[in-house]
Amino acid sequence: MVYRPSPALIKWNGDRAAALDSMVAVHGKVVDGKVGRQYATGHLNRALFVVLASEFQGYCRDLHDEAAWVMTDGLEPPGDPRIPILRAALVRGRKLDGGNAQPSSIGSDFSSIGMDFWPAVEAMYPTKRAQWRAFLENMNRTRNAIAHRDDNKLADTQEPITLATFKKWRVTLKGFVAGMDKVVEAYLQDTAGKSW
């Protein structure tokens, strides 16, 4: 079967990428090539990391919604009033609706559709799983330190909160999102016989 990107991935590469690009553009207008650490630059740098984590969480939620839809699509008879109830049950209590998109939340939420997420990632990307999990843990620690204004935890972040780090993380996240999309699509093909 030929892989087809999900609507969530299309949105990630479209609207979500545009939102991140606009944040970078604002950063450029404020900094305007000025050298040295400036007060506004530090705040903008922090905002970049929160928005990056936010857009990723939105992607994960979109992908999970689509997977839940696929798992219930085609149930007979069409229009059966139980189908919306089943769909709602697959997303009820979803950790991505109230917490960060961290490895444990992603794994837990995709288990609602019967998917053992991280082993599926490892099967398709054996050399990337540990790297991606560690990256997500670090991204969420950094996001939480910023969002909760915890200066002690922010001082302990593994990388500086700079535009260069944001750009590097964005590339890493883009690779994980593309891989995640393929893993979920393959699971749906194997389990439901179709995808989006």
RACOR-V508254 format. One record per pair of residues at least 24 apart in sequence whose ideal C-beta (glycine too) atoms are under 6 Angstrom apart, sorted by the first residue. I is the first residue (numbers start at 1). J is the second residue. Records with the same first field share a line. If there is no record, write none. Layout:
I=J + J
//
This chain:
1=189
3=182 + 185
5=181
6=63 + 66 + 181 + 196
7=196
8=59 + 62 + 63 + 66
9=181
12=59 + 177
16=55
23=48 + 51
45=161 + 162
46=146 + 161
48=166
49=142 + 143 + 146
50=143 + 146 + 147
53=139 + 143
56=101 + 173
57=101
59=177
60=96 + 101 + 106
61=96
63=184
64=109
66=196
67=113 + 184
70=188 + 192
71=113 + 192
100=140
102=136 + 140
103=133 + 136
115=187
120=183 + 187
121=183
124=183
125=179
132=176
135=172
//
